[in-house]
Amino acid sequence: MQLFKNFCTPTVNKNGLLVDFQLNVPENYNFGYDVVDEMARLAPGDRALVYTNPDKVEKTFTFGDISRLSNKAANALKSLF
């Protein structure tokens, strides 16, 4: 999956090494919606984040988790207004 190609144009040399890229960010770009929610749609069980607390206890979040939790946080904030 190469979601990044929706937002940038890579330039590679004859050996296939990246030498430059141009960002193509739409005016209404929203990372949460355009990237995280799309990843959650395409690969909800894929690992998105691993958090380790000071006691070295790890918690893994999938793209589905991040999308669900960010929507929950947004709705909680929205309810305050």
N, C-alpha and C positions, 0 to 999 in steps of 0.2 A: 504494500500500500504506500503510495507516494503522495499523500495529501499536501505536502509542501508545494508541489507543483501548481496548486491552485493559487498560490500567493507569491511565487517567485519564479524567475526564469534563470536556470543555471546555464553557465557556459563551461564546457569541458574541453581540454586539449585532446590531441590525437591519442594520448595514452589513457583517456577517460578520467583524468584528474580535474577536479573542480578548479577553475582559475578565476571565475567571477560569477556573480549572480545579481540580478535586478529584482527588487521587491515590487510586487504588484498588489498593493493593499487597497481594496475598495474603500470608498469614503465611509460606508456604513459597517466597516469591519468590526467584528466582535469576537475576540479570541474564544470566549466561553462557548458561544454558539457555533461559530465557523470552524473551530478546530476541535474543542473538547466534545461538544455534542455530536459532531460528525464522527469522531473516533468512537464515541459511545454507540452510535448507530451501526458503524461498520464492524467494530471489534469490541463489544462491551466487556468481555472478560479479560482483555489484555491489560497488563500492568501499566499504570500511569504514574504511580508515585509510591515510593517506599519511604516511610517516616521511621526514624529511629530516635527514641527519647533518650534522655541522659543516662538512663539505666540500661541502655542497649536493647530495649524491647522494641521490636520492629512491628509495624503495621503496614500492610500492603493495600493500596487502593487501586481499583481498576478504573478504566475510563467510564464504565457504567456507574461506579460508585461516585466518582468526581462529578459527573453530570447530574446525578440524582441529588447529591448533597449541595451542589451549587444552586440548583433550582429550589431546593428547600430553603436555603439561606436567602435567596432573592425574594421568595414569597414571604418569608418572615419579615424582611425589611419592608417590602411593599405594604404589608398589613399595618405598618406603623404610620402610614400617611393617609 
